[in-house]
Amino acid sequence: MKELDAKDRDILAILSKEARIPLKTLAGRIGLSRSATSERVASLEKSGVIRGYRADIGQMDKGLVCAFLLVTLVRTPSIGILDQLARYPEVRRVSSVSGQLDLVVEVEVPSIDRLNTVRDLVATLGGVEDLTTAIVLRRDIERAVD
């Protein structure tokens, strides 16, 4: 993979906030032609820097149960597990962390029964060594990221 330059970092910054931005608009913002921008985006996708485009949906229903699945893997990295987790619509966020844990998986489900089902599905994924569940009782501080 080539080293990222300032234009690549500009593209990533814009796409991380506006994944559906038209290519023409993106090109105008970074000061490159549409074809040069398209080539850069394709290169970032091919090299794995851009792994996908997704909708960031806020909490839709106050009745949802939020929980963190604290996952220890047999070995890291395990990109295959990330692909499998991405298939579950209840998975809101997955973070790779340092320390004894490997992944923190944030989920939102309609019920404790569904949480148990999702938890069981994640626990049986190949490569998962251990899983602990922490249910969110309330969010004391929550800030929007600009």
C-alpha positions in Angstrom: 0.0 0.0 0.0 1.3 3.4 -0.9 1.6 6.0 1.8 -1.3 8.4 2.1 -0.7 11.9 1.1 -2.7 15.1 2.0 -5.2 14.6 -0.8 -5.9 11.0 0.3 -6.4 12.2 3.9 -8.8 15.0 2.6 -10.8 12.4 0.7 -11.0 10.1 3.8 -12.1 13.0 6.0 -14.8 14.0 3.7 -16.1 10.5 3.0 -16.1 9.6 6.7 -18.7 12.4 7.2 -20.4 12.3 3.8 -20.2 8.8 2.4 -22.8 9.6 -0.3 -21.2 12.7 -1.6 -21.2 12.9 -5.4 -17.8 12.3 -7.0 -18.0 15.7 -8.8 -18.6 17.5 -5.5 -15.8 15.6 -3.8 -13.4 16.4 -6.6 -14.3 20.1 -6.4 -13.7 20.1 -2.6 -10.2 18.6 -2.8 -9.2 20.5 -5.9 -8.7 17.5 -8.3 -10.4 16.4 -11.5 -13.2 14.0 -11.3 -11.1 11.2 -12.9 -8.1 11.8 -10.6 -10.5 11.7 -7.6 -12.1 8.6 -8.9 -8.7 6.9 -9.3 -7.7 7.9 -5.8 -11.0 6.6 -4.2 -10.7 3.3 -6.2 -7.1 2.9 -5.0 -8.1 3.6 -1.3 -10.9 0.9 -1.7 -8.6 -1.6 -3.4 -5.9 -1.2 -0.7 -8.4 -1.7 2.1 -8.2 1.8 3.5 -11.8 2.3 2.6 -13.6 -0.9 3.7 -17.1 0.2 2.9 -19.8 2.8 3.0 -22.5 2.7 5.6 -25.4 4.7 7.0 -24.9 6.1 10.5 -28.4 5.8 12.0 -29.2 7.4 15.3 -31.3 5.7 17.9 -34.7 5.2 16.5 -36.6 3.9 19.4 -36.2 4.7 23.1 -37.3 1.2 23.9 -34.2 -0.4 22.5 -31.8 -2.4 24.7 -28.2 -1.2 24.2 -25.3 -3.5 25.2 -21.6 -4.0 24.7 -20.3 -7.4 23.7 -16.7 -7.6 25.0 -15.0 -10.1 22.7 -11.7 -12.0 23.1 -10.5 -13.6 19.9 -8.4 -16.8 19.5 -6.0 -14.7 17.4 -5.8 -11.2 15.9 -6.3 -9.7 13.5 -9.4 -11.5 12.4 -10.9 -9.5 9.5 -13.3 -12.4 8.8 -15.1 -11.9 12.1 -15.6 -8.2 11.3 -17.2 -9.2 8.0 -19.5 -11.6 9.9 -20.4 -9.0 12.6 -21.3 -6.5 9.8 -24.0 -8.9 8.7 -26.0 -8.4 11.9 -28.2 -5.3 11.7 -28.2 -5.0 15.5 -24.5 -4.3 15.5 -24.0 -0.6 15.6 -20.3 -0.2 16.1 -17.2 -2.5 16.4 -14.0 -1.2 17.9 -10.7 -3.0 18.0 -9.1 -2.3 21.4 -5.8 -2.9 23.2 -5.5 -4.9 26.4 -7.1 -8.2 27.4 -10.1 -7.7 25.1 -9.9 -7.6 21.3 -13.2 -6.2 20.2 -16.0 -4.1 21.7 -19.2 -4.6 19.8 -22.0 -2.2 20.5 -25.5 -3.6 19.8 -29.0 -2.3 19.9 -31.9 -4.8 20.1 -35.6 -4.6 20.8 -35.5 -7.0 23.7 -33.4 -9.0 26.1 -34.4 -12.2 24.3 -33.0 -10.8 21.0 -29.9 -9.7 22.9 -29.4 -13.3 24.1 -29.9 -14.5 20.5 -27.4 -12.1 19.0 -24.9 -12.8 21.9 -25.2 -16.5 21.2 -24.7 -16.0 17.5 -21.5 -13.9 18.1 -20.2 -16.3 20.7 -20.3 -19.2 18.2 -18.5 -17.4 15.4 -15.3 -19.1 14.5 -12.3 -17.4 16.2 -14.2 -16.1 19.2 -12.6 -17.3 22.4 -14.6 -15.5 25.0 -17.5 -13.1 25.2 -18.9 -10.9 28.1 -22.0 -8.8 27.8 -22.5 -5.4 29.5 -26.0 -3.9 29.2 -26.2 -0.1 29.1 -28.4 1.1 31.9 -28.4 4.7 30.8 -26.2 7.1 28.8 -25.0 9.8 31.2 -23.1 11.8 28.7 -23.5 11.6 24.9 -22.0 14.1 22.5 -22.4 14.4 18.7 -19.2 14.2 16.9 -18.7 16.9 14.2 
